Amino acid sequence: MKGKHGHYHLLLRVVFISLLVIFTWKPMEPGAEESADPFRVPILTYTAIGNYEGRGTTELYVTDKNFKLQMEYLKASGYTPITFDDLQNVRKFNKPVLIAFIGGDQTVWKAYQILQNMEEDEFQAKATLFMIVGQIGEKNRLSENQLKEMSDSGIFSMQSNTFTNADLTVTNNFPHELGDSKQKLTEITGKKVNAIAYPLGKYDINAVKEVKKYYQYGLTDSAGFVNEKTDPYKLRRLRVDVYTTLALFKEFVHPRLE
């Protein structure tokens, strides 16, 4: 039954990506977040790298092998990894793609090592980590020293996933969740923190209003691409997981629909 379920899930993913590619030729919402411009930038999000270790959700694990194959495809195909600092000038980059990790699982260290080994003059590895700041140093989470090394390498940009992974549509402790998390990451890395991933993908008008006090970008869990006309506080993304074959991955990173 498990095999059949996995096959069914994969089939649904294939259908979903096919529809996504078709319908992103047009705005997904009239006059708002997506424009008719065929230029598209994918924000690829990961949670854990490696084999399932008995914690979290099985489907959110991408094996070391598959992650490396995906990154090698980007490198061989001339894609340019960028960070949120680059979004304002995104057309200056050839085939831009934003690689992001959500939460700060210890396995992201494997991704850092893989990207580190891929660095060459013609390929500048870049990625973003949205860290749950209050979990830094906890079991199965990245430590301050690791975050500092990853940031100092120039490969990883450290951004916020709030302090406690709080639902921003419920909490009223915005100074702690948004402000303190930003301050802590700045203290660790000495670098600018300008983006947040909404915990559980949840946000509302009030949450966005508060986020604007601290950040320039907000990442949702809505599926889709982004461009210069996308609302910076309602950025769409594409989740990479255990069901993402290399063929599906190639559909994810296709930057222009021509």
NORSULMO-V383515 format. One record per residue. N is the residue number from 1. PSI is psi in whole degrees, -180 to 180 (NA if undefined). NEAR is the number of other C-alpha atoms within 8 Angstrom. D_FIRST is the distance of its C-alpha to the first C-alpha in Angstrom with 2 decimals. Layout:
n->(N N)
psi->(PSI PSI)
near->(NEAR NEAR)
d_first->(D_FIRST D_FIRST)
//
This chain:
n->(1 2 3 4 5 6 7 8 9 10 11 12 13 14 15 16 17 18 19 20 21 22 23 24 25 26 27 28 29 30 31 32 33 34 35 36 37 38 39 40 41 42 43 44 45 46 47 48 49 50 51 52 53 54 55 56 57 58 59 60 61 62 63 64 65 66 67 68 69 70 71 72 73 74 75 76 77 78 79 80 81 82 83 84 85 86 87 88 89 90 91 92 93 94 95 96 97 98 99 100 101 102 103 104 105 106 107 108 109 110 111 112 113 114 115 116 117 118 119 120 121 122 123 124 125 126 127 128 129 130 131 132 133 134 135 136 137 138 139 140 141 142 143 144 145 146 147 148 149 150 151 152 153 154 155 156 157 158 159 160 161 162 163 164 165 166 167 168 169 170 171 172 173 174 175 176 177 178 179 180 181 182 183 184 185 186 187 188 189 190 191 192 193 194 195 196 197 198 199 200 201 202 203 204 205 206 207 208 209 210 211 212 213 214 215 216 217 218 219 220 221 222 223 224 225 226 227 228 229 230 231 232 233 234 235 236 237 238 239 240 241 242 243 244 245 246 247 248 249 250 251 252 253 254 255 256 257 258)
psi->(-37 -41 -43 -40 -43 -41 -41 -42 -42 -41 -42 -38 -41 -46 -43 -47 -39 -45 -39 -46 -39 -49 -12 5 -22 164 137 -24 131 122 15 -111 -28 142 171 -8 124 -6 125 137 122 136 107 126 138 159 -53 144 127 -169 152 130 16 8 154 -158 127 -45 -15 -2 129 125 156 -44 -47 -40 -44 -42 -41 -44 -37 -35 -45 -46 -48 -25 6 23 153 107 135 173 -179 -24 -23 -11 -32 -22 40 -27 -7 -13 145 118 62 145 139 121 123 150 138 127 -46 30 144 -28 -14 -21 -34 -41 -41 -44 -39 -46 -37 -41 -13 -8 127 170 -38 -1 107 106 130 143 165 139 122 105 135 101 -37 -11 3 128 -6 168 133 16 156 148 170 -42 -40 -44 -41 -46 -44 -40 -45 -27 -20 -3 -45 135 127 122 175 142 31 -179 -42 11 37 146 113 -8 -5 -45 153 10 57 -39 -35 -50 -40 -50 -50 -36 -41 -46 -43 -45 -37 -39 -38 -44 -25 16 166 139 113 7 153 144 123 122 133 10 9 132 159 -174 -43 -40 -45 -40 -43 -40 -37 -21 -21 -26 161 -17 146 128 122 -177 17 141 138 -179 172 160 -170 -23 -2 139 119 -15 7 49 138 163 173 115 128 126 -167 -24 -1 99 168 -34 -44 -39 -41 -36 -39 -47 2 111 -23 141 96 NA)
near->(4 5 6 7 8 9 8 8 9 10 8 8 10 9 8 8 11 8 8 9 10 7 9 11 10 9 13 8 7 5 7 9 11 13 12 7 7 10 8 12 13 16 13 13 12 14 12 12 14 10 8 7 4 5 6 5 6 9 8 12 14 15 10 11 6 9 11 9 9 10 9 8 8 10 10 7 6 8 11 13 12 13 12 9 7 8 9 6 7 9 5 5 8 8 9 13 14 15 14 12 14 13 10 14 11 9 10 13 9 10 11 11 8 9 12 9 6 8 9 6 5 4 9 10 10 14 14 13 14 15 13 14 13 7 9 12 8 8 4 7 11 14 9 9 6 9 12 10 8 11 12 8 7 8 14 12 11 13 14 18 15 17 15 9 10 10 11 13 9 6 8 5 6 10 7 9 13 13 10 10 14 13 8 9 14 11 7 9 11 7 5 5 11 11 12 13 13 15 11 7 10 10 12 8 6 8 10 11 8 9 10 10 6 10 11 9 13 15 14 13 9 8 8 10 12 14 10 7 8 12 8 8 10 11 13 13 16 12 8 12 10 11 10 11 7 9 7 10 11 8 9 10 9 9 11 7 9 3)
d_first->(0.00 3.80 5.42 5.11 6.07 8.59 9.86 10.45 12.14 14.18 15.26 16.48 18.35 20.01 21.17 22.40 24.40 25.86 27.09 28.38 30.41 31.81 32.84 34.37 37.24 38.52 38.89 35.78 38.17 41.70 44.31 42.41 39.97 39.20 42.01 42.34 43.20 40.64 41.00 37.78 37.03 33.45 32.82 29.75 28.32 26.43 25.65 24.92 25.43 23.83 20.74 19.01 21.40 19.84 21.65 21.23 18.19 15.92 15.95 19.76 20.30 21.67 22.38 26.07 25.70 24.25 26.80 29.57 28.60 28.65 32.02 33.41 32.57 34.55 37.38 37.62 37.47 40.29 38.59 40.50 38.71 40.58 40.74 41.64 45.28 45.02 43.63 47.12 48.12 44.84 46.44 48.40 45.31 43.89 40.26 39.68 36.32 35.75 33.26 32.51 30.71 30.08 30.81 32.23 29.51 31.09 28.82 30.81 33.47 31.49 31.63 35.35 35.92 34.13 36.19 39.29 38.99 38.72 41.99 44.62 47.63 45.81 42.62 42.97 39.67 39.30 36.63 36.62 35.26 34.99 35.59 35.20 38.74 38.77 36.02 38.00 38.32 35.78 33.19 30.67 32.86 35.46 39.04 42.27 43.35 40.20 40.54 44.20 43.59 40.91 43.30 46.36 44.68 44.75 41.10 39.66 40.94 40.28 39.60 38.68 35.54 38.04 39.18 36.58 33.82 35.35 34.46 37.50 37.46 38.12 40.18 43.93 44.41 44.46 47.20 45.08 41.66 43.13 46.54 46.06 42.87 44.75 47.76 45.87 44.15 47.55 49.13 46.61 46.67 50.04 48.50 47.93 44.94 44.55 40.92 38.40 34.70 34.21 32.04 28.79 30.30 32.48 36.08 38.72 42.35 43.71 41.27 42.22 45.87 45.59 43.61 46.41 48.84 47.20 45.08 45.30 41.61 38.60 35.01 32.59 28.82 29.38 28.15 30.90 33.81 37.23 40.81 44.31 44.28 41.10 41.92 41.96 40.59 37.62 36.26 32.90 30.40 27.37 24.63 23.46 20.14 17.39 16.37 20.04 20.67 24.35 24.67 23.62 25.89 28.74 28.33 28.50 31.79 33.60 36.71 38.50 37.51 40.31)
//
